[in-house]
Amino acid sequence: MNGVTALRFTPPPKIPSAKILWKSSRPDFFLDKDGIVLIDYLPECQTINAEYYSSLLVQLKDILKEKRRGNFTKGVLFLHDNAQSHRALATQNKLAYLGFQCLDRPPY
């Protein structure tokens, strides 16, 4: 080709998807006005269901009693998304038992 050499393109090596790494250690954050209260990493090969989420709520109440004594006496306004484990009847019963008042999410 009249003195012009053709360059070969070699694709970069494949890197494992970040989704796989994220799926194995999905964190759940519980926040209040002062910052992070509880971070929970979901065990590998486990999904969040109502039973697991209810146990997190009990842990959250215990931590709030320890760390936020002055603020905890006023009650807890709780806001979470509309995932199935959050909308489950067992979770709603646990929130009522713990004395958490749920806030409704605004419509889109």
C-alpha positions as CSV (number, residue, x, y, z in Angstrom):
1,M,0.0,0.0,0.0
2,N,2.5,2.6,-1.1
3,G,4.7,2.5,2.0
4,V,1.8,2.7,4.5
5,T,1.6,-0.1,7.1
6,A,-1.7,-1.3,8.4
7,L,-2.1,-1.2,12.2
8,R,-3.9,-4.0,14.0
9,F,-6.3,-3.1,16.7
10,T,-6.2,-5.4,19.7
11,P,-9.1,-5.1,22.1
12,P,-8.4,-4.4,25.8
13,P,-8.6,-7.4,28.1
14,K,-12.0,-8.1,29.6
15,I,-12.5,-7.0,33.2
16,P,-15.1,-8.7,35.4
17,S,-18.4,-6.8,35.6
18,A,-18.8,-4.6,38.7
19,K,-22.4,-5.9,39.0
20,I,-21.2,-9.3,40.1
21,L,-19.0,-7.8,42.8
22,W,-21.9,-5.5,43.9
23,K,-24.3,-8.3,44.1
24,S,-22.3,-10.3,46.5
25,S,-22.0,-7.6,49.1
26,R,-25.0,-5.2,48.7
27,P,-25.0,-2.8,51.7
28,D,-28.1,-1.5,53.4
29,F,-27.7,2.0,55.0
30,F,-29.8,3.3,57.8
31,L,-29.4,7.1,58.3
32,D,-30.6,9.8,60.5
33,K,-30.0,13.6,60.6
34,D,-26.6,13.0,62.3
35,G,-25.3,10.5,59.8
36,I,-25.0,6.8,59.3
37,V,-26.5,4.7,62.1
38,L,-26.2,1.2,60.7
39,I,-24.6,-0.4,57.6
40,D,-25.4,-4.0,56.9
41,Y,-23.8,-6.1,54.2
42,L,-26.0,-8.9,52.8
43,P,-24.4,-12.3,53.1
44,E,-23.4,-13.9,49.8
45,C,-26.0,-15.9,48.0
46,Q,-28.8,-14.6,50.2
47,T,-31.7,-12.3,49.3
48,I,-33.5,-9.8,51.5
49,N,-36.9,-11.1,52.6
50,A,-39.3,-9.8,55.3
51,E,-37.8,-11.9,58.0
52,Y,-34.2,-10.7,57.3
53,Y,-35.4,-7.0,57.0
54,S,-37.4,-7.3,60.3
55,S,-34.2,-8.5,62.1
56,L,-32.4,-5.4,60.7
57,L,-35.1,-3.2,62.1
58,V,-34.7,-4.8,65.6
59,Q,-30.9,-4.1,65.3
60,L,-31.6,-0.6,64.3
61,K,-33.8,0.1,67.3
62,D,-31.2,-1.3,69.7
63,I,-28.5,0.9,68.1
64,L,-30.8,3.9,68.2
65,K,-31.3,3.3,71.9
66,E,-27.5,3.2,72.5
67,K,-26.3,6.0,70.2
68,R,-29.2,8.4,70.0
69,R,-30.8,8.4,73.5
70,G,-31.9,12.0,73.5
71,N,-33.4,11.8,70.0
72,F,-35.0,8.4,70.4
73,T,-37.5,9.6,73.0
74,K,-39.3,11.7,70.4
75,G,-40.2,8.7,68.2
76,V,-38.9,7.5,64.9
77,L,-40.2,8.6,61.5
78,F,-39.2,5.8,59.1
79,L,-38.8,6.2,55.3
80,H,-38.0,3.3,53.1
81,D,-38.7,2.4,49.4
82,N,-41.4,0.1,48.1
83,A,-39.4,-3.1,47.8
84,Q,-41.4,-6.3,48.4
85,S,-39.6,-7.0,51.7
86,H,-40.5,-3.5,52.9
87,R,-44.1,-3.8,52.0
88,A,-44.6,-7.2,53.4
89,L,-47.2,-7.6,56.2
90,A,-44.6,-9.1,58.6
91,T,-42.4,-6.0,58.1
92,Q,-45.3,-3.6,58.6
93,N,-46.3,-5.5,61.8
94,K,-42.7,-5.3,63.1
95,L,-42.5,-1.6,62.4
96,A,-45.7,-1.1,64.4
97,Y,-44.4,-3.3,67.2
98,L,-41.2,-1.3,67.4
99,G,-43.1,2.0,67.4
100,F,-41.7,3.3,64.1
101,Q,-44.0,5.6,62.2
102,C,-43.7,5.1,58.4
103,L,-43.8,8.0,56.0
104,D,-45.3,7.5,52.6
105,R,-43.1,8.0,49.6
106,P,-44.4,10.8,47.3
107,P,-45.8,9.7,44.0
108,Y,-43.7,10.0,40.9
